[in-house]
């Protein structure tokens, strides 16, 4: 699995509409063959910070960054941002899904 976490600092005037503005990108990425998940979260402690958590099957990251939607996003999404996003991008070979958390067992 390729696990990617990205922090976006959104311009104040777009905080309320940002997820709508990038919905086309979200939908396109979720439809990609190698996509496992593509989920946005808003930081409750920083009003303008959005965090994207992405998972892709091993080897599908190249197709993702070469996709038409990704190329369009590189052109369009920066206009909504205050700064270049911060990213964590790691490979977890052979991983394909979420694990169950052993420490918080719900019975």
C-alpha positions as CSV (number, residue, x, y, z in Angstrom):
1,X,0.0,0.0,0.0
2,X,1.1,3.5,-0.7
3,X,-0.2,5.6,2.3
4,X,-0.2,9.4,1.7
5,X,-1.2,12.0,4.2
6,X,-1.3,15.6,3.0
7,X,-2.0,18.8,5.1
8,X,-3.6,21.7,3.1
9,X,-3.7,25.2,4.6
10,X,-6.7,26.7,2.8
11,X,-7.2,30.4,2.2
12,X,-9.8,31.8,4.6
13,X,-12.2,32.8,1.8
14,X,-12.4,29.1,0.7
15,X,-12.7,27.3,4.0
16,X,-16.4,26.8,3.7
17,X,-16.4,25.7,0.0
18,X,-13.0,23.9,-0.3
19,X,-14.4,20.4,-0.2
20,X,-17.0,21.3,-2.9
21,X,-14.3,22.9,-5.0
22,X,-12.2,19.7,-5.0
23,X,-15.1,17.2,-5.2
24,X,-14.3,16.5,-8.9
25,X,-10.8,15.5,-7.8
26,X,-12.0,13.4,-4.9
27,X,-14.5,11.6,-7.2
28,X,-11.9,11.0,-9.9
29,X,-9.3,9.6,-7.5
30,X,-11.8,7.3,-5.7
31,X,-12.7,5.9,-9.2
32,X,-9.1,5.0,-10.0
33,X,-8.4,1.3,-10.3
34,X,-5.7,1.3,-7.6
35,X,-7.4,3.5,-5.1
36,X,-8.2,2.0,-1.7
37,X,-9.4,5.2,0.1
38,X,-9.3,8.9,-0.4
39,X,-10.8,10.8,2.6
40,X,-10.7,14.4,3.6
41,X,-10.8,15.7,7.2
42,X,-11.0,19.2,8.6
43,X,-8.8,19.9,11.6
44,X,-11.1,21.0,14.5
45,X,-8.3,23.0,16.0
46,X,-7.2,24.8,12.9
47,X,-10.2,26.2,11.0
48,X,-8.4,26.4,7.6
49,X,-6.5,23.1,7.8
50,X,-7.7,20.1,5.8
51,X,-6.0,16.7,5.9
52,X,-6.2,14.2,3.0
53,X,-5.6,10.5,3.8
54,X,-5.0,8.4,0.7
55,X,-4.3,4.8,0.1
56,X,-3.4,3.2,-3.2
57,X,-2.5,-0.4,-4.1
58,X,1.2,-1.1,-4.5
59,X,2.5,0.2,-7.8
60,X,-0.6,2.3,-8.7
61,X,1.0,5.6,-7.5
62,X,2.6,6.3,-10.9
63,X,-0.8,6.0,-12.7
64,X,-2.3,8.2,-10.1
65,X,0.2,11.1,-10.5
66,X,0.0,10.7,-14.3
67,X,-3.8,10.8,-14.4
68,X,-5.6,13.7,-16.1
69,X,-7.3,14.5,-12.8
70,X,-4.1,14.8,-10.9
71,X,-2.5,17.0,-13.5
72,X,-5.6,19.2,-13.4
73,X,-5.4,19.3,-9.6
74,X,-1.8,20.5,-9.8
75,X,-3.0,23.5,-11.9
76,X,-6.2,24.3,-10.1
77,X,-5.9,23.5,-6.4
78,X,-3.0,25.8,-5.5
79,X,-5.3,28.8,-6.0
80,X,-7.2,27.8,-2.9
81,X,-4.1,27.4,-0.7
82,X,-2.0,29.7,1.5
83,X,1.1,27.6,1.1
84,X,2.5,24.4,-0.5
85,X,1.0,21.4,1.2
86,X,3.0,19.2,3.6
87,X,3.1,15.5,2.8
88,X,3.9,12.1,4.3
89,X,4.2,9.4,1.7
90,X,5.2,5.9,2.7
91,X,5.1,2.4,1.2
92,X,3.8,-0.5,3.2
93,X,4.5,-3.5,0.9
94,X,1.7,-6.1,0.8
95,X,-0.8,-4.0,2.8
96,X,-4.2,-3.7,1.3
97,X,-6.6,-2.7,4.0
98,X,-7.1,-1.2,7.5
99,X,-6.2,-3.4,10.6
100,X,-8.4,-3.7,13.7
101,X,-6.9,-1.7,16.6
102,X,-5.9,-4.2,19.3
103,X,-5.8,-1.6,22.1
104,X,-9.5,-0.4,21.8
105,X,-11.5,-3.6,21.7
106,X,-15.2,-3.1,21.4
107,X,-17.3,-6.1,22.3
